[in-house]
Amino acid sequence: MGVVLLAAPANVIMQLGLPGVGYGVKDSRVESGRADRHPVKRARTTLTYLAVATRGTDEQKAAFRKAVNGAHAQVYSTDESPVKYNAFDKDLQLWVGACLYKGGVDVYRTFIGEMDDETADRHYQIGGKAKATTLQVPEEMWPADRAAFEQYWQASLDKIHIDDAVREYLYPIAVNRLGRFRLPCPLQRAHEQFWLLITTGFLPQRFRDEMGFTWDPQRQQRFDRVMSAFRTANRLLPPPVRQFPFNVLLKDLDWRIRTGRPLV
């Protein structure tokens, strides 16, 4: 569903709310993967990962995992780093997978509706586990069921902290400020205010507080109205358009594998 793009900035904030992930991304040595300098490329990589994890073939998963591992090999803390991190840390990867799963559930609830228990369990075991294990997370580390996941999630919230440096890195992502590109001043302000509403609306309150984002019933009503409009528009679109960009990204991945181009 292309509407997942609306929730993408909020999911990035959730992932980077864990300090090891936050500093690992903010201080990454992988220049081409930095969201603050190459937002379009970073978005392509992340969305391709989601497409591969949930819909990819074994060949696509193997190729993409190898490429991601090559990038992750360059992401580790130094003696000067405020926190210790390593991109191969399975606990950090588990948190990233958990955020991707939770974000997917929130998007489903917003644009499709509540899942019944059978659907929710199937989505958790297939979609949720895939998003984590396509990284380096062993299957046995993924919480056994939705109740276990909720316990893991609540316990993990105690570890969330976004300091000034990571918050400064995340704010342009929150308002969808695309690198050096700027609209004329009034349009840029409206663009950023719109995205701030959307991003904050998709964030759990703990992350709003960490980012210093204000939320109240009036903002919630505006967010609900905007989501209602997007929900109606999404239902009217033909299936290939609703599946964008994931259908296109999987074809792009095959082309990159075939032609030897970088995957991430």
VOTI-779622 format. One record per residue (C-alpha): residue number from 1; residue in one letter; x, y negated, z negated. Coordinates in nm, 2 decimals, padded with zeros to 4 digits. Each point is the difference from the previous one (the first is absolute). Last residue first. Layout:
VOTI-779622
pos  code  X  Y  Z
NUM  a  X  Y  Z
...
end
This chain:
VOTI-779622
pos  code  X  Y  Z
264  v  02.15  00.03  00.12
263  l  -00.03  00.24  00.29
262  p  00.31  -00.12  00.19
261  r  -00.01  00.08  00.37
260  g  00.10  00.34  00.14
259  t  -00.23  -00.01  00.30
258  r  -00.22  00.30  -00.09
257  i  00.00  -00.08  -00.38
256  r  -00.09  -00.37  00.07
255  w  -00.28  00.10  00.25
254  d  -00.14  00.25  -00.26
253  l  00.01  -00.27  -00.26
252  d  -00.18  -00.25  00.23
251  k  -00.27  00.26  00.06
250  l  -00.04  00.04  -00.38
249  l  -00.01  -00.38  -00.03
248  v  -00.28  -00.04  00.25
247  n  -00.24  00.23  -00.18
246  f  00.10  -00.16  -00.33
245  p  -00.07  -00.35  00.11
244  f  -00.29  00.03  00.07
243  q  -00.24  00.28  -00.10
242  r  -00.29  -00.24  -00.01
241  v  00.08  -00.10  00.36
240  p  00.01  00.36  00.12
239  p  -00.33  00.07  -00.19
238  p  -00.20  -00.28  00.17
237  l  -00.06  -00.31  -00.22
236  l  -00.35  -00.07  -00.15
235  r  00.09  00.16  -00.33
234  n  00.31  -00.22  -00.04
233  a  -00.20  -00.32  00.06
232  t  -00.24  00.09  -00.28
231  r  00.28  00.08  -00.24
230  f  00.19  -00.31  00.09
229  a  -00.30  -00.22  -00.08
228  s  -00.06  00.19  -00.33
227  m  00.36  -00.04  -00.09
226  v  -00.02  -00.38  00.05
225  r  -00.32  -00.02  -00.21
224  d  00.16  00.22  -00.28
223  f  00.31  -00.22  -00.01
222  r  -00.21  -00.32  -00.03
221  q  -00.19  00.16  -00.28
220  q  00.32  00.11  -00.18
219  r  00.14  -00.35  00.04
218  q  -00.31  -00.14  -00.18
217  p  00.01  00.27  -00.27
216  d  00.36  -00.09  -00.09
215  w  00.35  00.08  00.11
214  t  00.32  -00.20  -00.04
213  f  00.33  00.14  00.13
212  g  00.30  -00.01  -00.24
211  m  00.18  00.28  00.18
210  e  00.01  00.22  -00.31
209  d  -00.36  -00.09  -00.09
208  r  -00.12  00.09  00.34
207  f  00.19  00.33  -00.03
206  r  -00.17  00.09  -00.32
205  q  -00.34  -00.10  00.15
204  p  00.01  00.26  00.27
203  l  00.08  -00.16  00.34
202  f  -00.23  00.02  00.30
201  g  -00.17  -00.34  -00.08
200  t  00.34  -00.17  -00.05
199  t  00.11  00.10  00.35
198  i  -00.32  -00.11  00.16
197  l  -00.02  -00.33  -00.18
196  l  00.37  -00.07  00.06
195  w  -00.05  00.08  00.36
194  f  -00.27  -00.26  00.05
193  q  00.19  -00.26  -00.19
192  e  00.31  00.07  00.21
191  h  -00.19  -00.04  00.33
190  a  -00.18  -00.31  -00.13
189  r  00.34  -00.16  -00.09
188  q  00.15  00.11  00.33
187  l  -00.29  -00.15  00.19
186  p  00.03  -00.34  -00.18
185  c  00.38  00.00  00.06
184  p  00.02  00.10  00.37
183  l  00.08  00.38  00.00
182  r  00.34  00.12  -00.11
181  f  00.22  00.29  00.12
180  r  00.32  00.02  -00.20
179  g  -00.09  00.34  -00.15
178  l  -00.36  00.08  00.02
177  r  -00.16  -00.15  -00.32
176  n  -00.27  00.25  -00.08
175  v  -00.11  -00.17  -00.32
174  a  00.10  00.30  -00.22
173  i  00.32  00.07  00.21
172  p  00.11  -00.36  -00.05
171  y  -00.05  00.04  -00.38
170  l  00.19  00.33  -00.03
169  y  00.36  -00.13  00.01
168  e  -00.08  -00.27  -00.25
167  r  -00.17  00.25  -00.22
166  v  00.30  00.23  00.02
165  a  00.23  -00.28  -00.12
164  d  -00.24  -00.13  -00.27
163  d  -00.06  00.33  -00.16
162  i  -00.26  00.26  00.10
161  h  -00.05  00.26  -00.28
160  i  -00.18  00.33  00.02
159  k  00.12  00.27  -00.24
158  d  -00.32  00.01  -00.21
157  l  -00.20  00.04  00.32
156  s  00.18  00.34  00.05
155  a  -00.19  00.15  -00.29
154  q  -00.33  -00.10  00.16
153  w  00.10  00.14  00.33
152  y  00.12  00.33  -00.14
151  q  -00.32  00.05  -00.20
150  e  -00.20  -00.08  00.31
149  f  00.20  00.24  00.21
148  a  -00.06  00.28  -00.26
147  a  -00.38  -00.06  00.03
146  r  00.03  -00.01  00.38
145  d  00.17  00.34  00.01
144  a  00.34  00.17  -00.03
143  p  00.21  -00.32  -00.02
142  w  00.27  00.00  00.27
141  m  00.32  00.12  -00.15
140  e  -00.06  00.37  00.10
139  e  -00.02  -00.10  00.37
138  p  00.36  -00.13  -00.01
137  v  00.03  -00.38  00.07
136  q  00.26  -00.08  00.26
135  l  -00.21  -00.20  00.24
134  t  -00.26  00.19  00.20
133  t  -00.09  00.15  -00.34
132  a  -00.15  -00.32  -00.13
131  k  -00.24  -00.10  00.29
130  a  -00.08  00.37  00.05
129  k  -00.11  00.04  -00.35
128  g  -00.26  -00.27  00.03
127  g  -00.14  00.09  00.34
126  i  -00.04  00.38  -00.06
125  q  -00.05  00.05  -00.37
124  y  -00.15  -00.33  -00.08
123  h  -00.22  -00.02  00.31
122  r  -00.14  00.35  -00.07
121  d  -00.07  -00.09  -00.37
120  a  -00.17  -00.33  00.11
119  t  -00.21  00.18  00.26
118  e  -00.12  00.27  -00.25
117  d  -00.07  -00.26  -00.27
116  d  -00.21  -00.23  00.23
115  m  00.19  -00.29  00.14
114  e  -00.12  -00.36  -00.06
113  g  -00.05  -00.22  00.30
112  i  00.13  -00.05  00.35
111  f  00.17  -00.34  00.02
110  t  00.08  -00.08  -00.36
109  r  00.00  00.35  -00.15
108  y  00.23  00.12  00.28
107  v  00.23  -00.30  -00.04
106  d  00.03  00.07  -00.37
105  v  00.07  00.37  00.05
104  g  00.28  -00.08  00.25
103  g  00.15  -00.25  -00.25
102  k  00.00  00.27  -00.26
101  y  00.18  00.24  00.23
100  l  00.26  -00.25  00.11
99  c  00.06  -00.11  -00.36
98  a  00.05  00.36  -00.11
97  g  00.24  00.06  00.28
96  v  00.21  -00.30  -00.10
95  w  -00.01  00.12  -00.36
94  l  00.11  00.35  00.10
93  q  00.29  -00.16  00.19
92  l  00.11  -00.18  -00.31
91  d  -00.01  00.32  -00.20
90  k  00.17  00.19  00.28
89  d  00.31  -00.23  -00.01
88  f  00.13  00.02  00.36
87  a  -00.04  -00.38  00.04
86  n  00.23  -00.05  -00.29
85  y  -00.06  -00.25  -00.28
84  k  00.16  -00.15  -00.31
83  v  -00.13  -00.34  -00.10
82  p  00.16  -00.35  00.00
81  s  00.25  00.11  00.27
80  e  00.35  -00.12  -00.06
79  d  00.14  00.35  -00.06
78  t  -00.15  00.11  00.33
77  s  -00.35  00.14  00.08
76  y  -00.08  00.23  00.28
75  v  -00.15  -00.03  00.35
74  q  00.23  00.10  00.28
73  a  -00.09  00.37  00.00
72  h  -00.37  -00.12  00.02
71  a  00.06  -00.10  00.36
70  g  00.13  00.34  00.11
69  n  -00.27  00.17  -00.21
68  v  -00.27  -00.19  00.19
67  a  00.14  00.12  00.33
66  k  00.02  00.36  -00.11
65  r  -00.36  -00.02  -00.14
64  f  -00.12  -00.15  00.33
63  a  00.15  00.29  00.20
62  a  -00.13  00.27  -00.23
61  k  -00.35  -00.16  -00.02
60  q  -00.03  -00.04  00.38
59  e  00.11  00.36  00.06
58  d  -00.24  00.13  -00.26
57  t  -00.28  -00.19  00.17
56  g  -00.13  -00.33  -00.14
55  r  -00.35  -00.09  -00.13
54  t  00.03  -00.08  -00.37
53  a  00.37  -00.05  -00.06
52  v  00.08  -00.10  00.36
51  a  -00.27  -00.27  00.01
50  l  00.10  -00.13  -00.35
49  y  00.37  -00.01  00.11
48  t  -00.09  -00.18  00.32
47  l  -00.18  -00.26  -00.21
46  t  00.31  -00.06  -00.21
45  t  00.24  -00.02  00.29
44  r  -00.23  -00.23  00.20
43  a  -00.05  -00.22  -00.30
42  r  00.38  -00.03  -00.05
41  k  00.04  -00.09  00.37
40  v  -00.27  -00.27  -00.02
39  p  00.14  -00.14  -00.33
38  h  00.36  -00.03  00.12
37  r  00.16  -00.25  -00.24
36  d  -00.21  00.02  -00.31
35  a  -00.10  00.36  00.07
34  r  00.36  00.12  00.01
33  g  00.04  00.31  00.21
32  s  00.24  -00.13  00.26
31  e  00.24  -00.12  -00.27
30  v  00.03  00.34  -00.17
29  r  00.22  -00.12  -00.30
28  s  -00.31  -00.02  -00.21
27  d  -00.01  -00.26  -00.28
26  k  -00.37  -00.07  00.01
25  v  -00.09  00.36  00.08
24  g  00.21  00.17  -00.27
23  y  -00.08  -00.29  -00.24
22  g  -00.37  00.06  00.02
21  v  00.02  00.38  00.02
20  g  00.21  00.02  -00.32
19  p  -00.21  -00.27  -00.16
18  l  -00.34  00.17  00.05
17  g  -00.22  -00.28  00.13
16  l  00.16  00.05  00.34
15  q  -00.25  00.28  00.09
14  m  -00.30  -00.21  -00.12
13  i  00.12  -00.30  00.19
12  v  00.04  00.20  00.32
11  n  -00.35  00.14  -00.05
10  a  -00.14  -00.35  -00.03
9  p  00.16  -00.11  00.32
8  a  -00.14  00.31  00.18
7  a  -00.36  -00.04  -00.10
6  l  -00.11  -00.19  00.31
5  l  00.20  00.23  00.22
4  v  -00.22  00.29  -00.12
3  v  -00.27  -00.16  00.22
2  g  00.17  00.17  00.30
1  m  -00.15  00.33  -00.11
end
